[in-house]
Amino acid sequence: MIGMADEVDEVDEIVKAWRRERFRSRRRATPDPVAGQAGSQDVLDDRRAAAFVDHGASGPRVRRSCALRRSGEPFELTAGELCTATHVTSGTMTSRLDRLVARKLVLRRADEDDGRLVLVRLTAAGRRRVDGALTALLHSERELLAKLTLAKRDRLAATLRELLGAATRT
């Protein structure tokens, strides 16, 4: 399979090799180049990590902090809301919040109305860290996506949204 604009990439070469070596007569049994391109997530993750590194941030740490930042003033959510927003268990969230508290990026306190709830608030230092990391990420993404027209970006986003929806429906 030749990619868009007749560009051959690593995934195309892998599919071609599997067809040659294993699936000569069974086209449907060959690795699918679309699914193979999903491996590009690793490349995007590497770019994201590089954008965050100067801000002392990692993907999971930024996701928690970004969820707080997006919540608006006072940049506070319950621990349960953070679990939901970042798709982690409460046990995982507790250990991760411990590290953020130690770094003075978030504050944790009991809810005044319901002592069973734990509120997590982004500190001013946490907000600066998130804003800096997000600025670096957006710059990296703009640089990458500048190679695609707006129409291609829109089609790609729609296609990926549809693919993710199909993958997560059960």
Helices and strands as residue ranges (DSSP letters): G 4-6, H 10-21, G 27-29, H 33-37, H 40-53, H 59-70, E 76-78, H 79-86, H 90-102, E 106-110, E 118-122, H 124-145, H 150-168
